[in-house]
Amino acid sequence: MSSPRIGLLCGGPFAFQSITILALEKYLAGIAIGSSDMQTVGLLSSECERLGMPFLEIASKNETGLLGDWIEKVNPDYIFCICFPYKIPAELLRKKPERFINFHTGPLPAYRGPMPIFEVIRRGEKNSAISVHLMEEGFDTGAVIYEETVPLDVGETFTSLAIKLSERTAITVLNMAQMLEFGTSIPRTDQDPSEANFYPYPTEKEITIDWNSMQAESIISLINASYPWSGGAITGFDDETIRITQVKPLPFPSTSPAEPGTVLRKTAEQGLEISCLGGLSILALSFGSDRGNLGMEYLESVGLETGKRFSSL
């Protein structure tokens, strides 16, 4: 039995381990990347040239029409999609029904949408998943072929979970390719619409801390979910917009009663203990802004000291 030819649509480095394993096992037939990052594009372009495979760069959603010619050149039996950032044109999905297979980085149907890693962490879930499903015209709606549960550790961050999921995706990609090569049919389970949630790309409001309504654990989860892709969870002080980028994994009893968002003390770790609802506090360890990282000296220079309060923008 001949190995299936697989064309890969990806969004960047998350798929690198999957690309490597597909190439080593002689399944990979071509790569298309949805990215304008020159370093990543150049790396994959050079590798495809070395392997003699068709390569395509799609720099914006307006260029997805180029996929048709790329598919003609690749002539794949199946097309795997790993974090590809743009919607596949419906006419291409109809031309190859049940040939587009997506590797979704979250549980389905509960976490449809482009940022399941963010949503799973900020909502305090104990598990995420790699969900392999057939692609339809709707976002993440196709029948699920296989779903592997991936537990979250205490204090899991966007980066640590992305690394974990990337490693598991590479294994799942190989298993899927072997299933297509040696199996007689593709197992599938239709998604239950009553359990479906679709989460669009997070807005600035959704990554902003509301000290007056959010519990300490929710604030920690939001901070962990928001960095590095958005620069951190947003809060304010006077006229400054500040992003908290790193926090201790768990809240602890406050050292003194104060309104939520109040700086209680500067710690030996060069962090700030900040009061929260319910007599708890968090320890924020690092900060940033649209200009980059902010050190403690800068925070002190704008007047952020013990007794001052972060605001809810």
NORCOR-V967762 format. One line per field, one symbol per residue. ss: DSSP state (2 for helix, 1 for strand, 0 for the rest). burial: + if it has 16 or more other C-alpha atoms within 10 Angstrom, else -. A space follows every 50 residues. Layout:
BEGIN
ss=???
burial=???
END
This chain:
BEGIN
ss=00000111110022222222222200011111110002222222222222 20011111002222222222222200011111000000022222200001 11110000000100022222220000111111110000000001111111 10000002222222222222222222222222000000100022200100 00002221000000022222222222000000111110011111111000 01100000000111110000011110222111111111100111022222 2000000010100
burial=---+++++++++-++++++-++----+++++++++-----+--++--+-- --++++++-----+--+--++--+++-+++++++++-+---------+++ ++++++++++++++++++++++-+---+++++++++---++++++++--+ -+--+++++-++--++++++-+++-++--+----------+------+-- ------+++++---+++++++++++++--++++++++----++++++-+- ++-+--++++++++++----+++++++-+++++++++++----+-+--+- ---++--+++++-
END
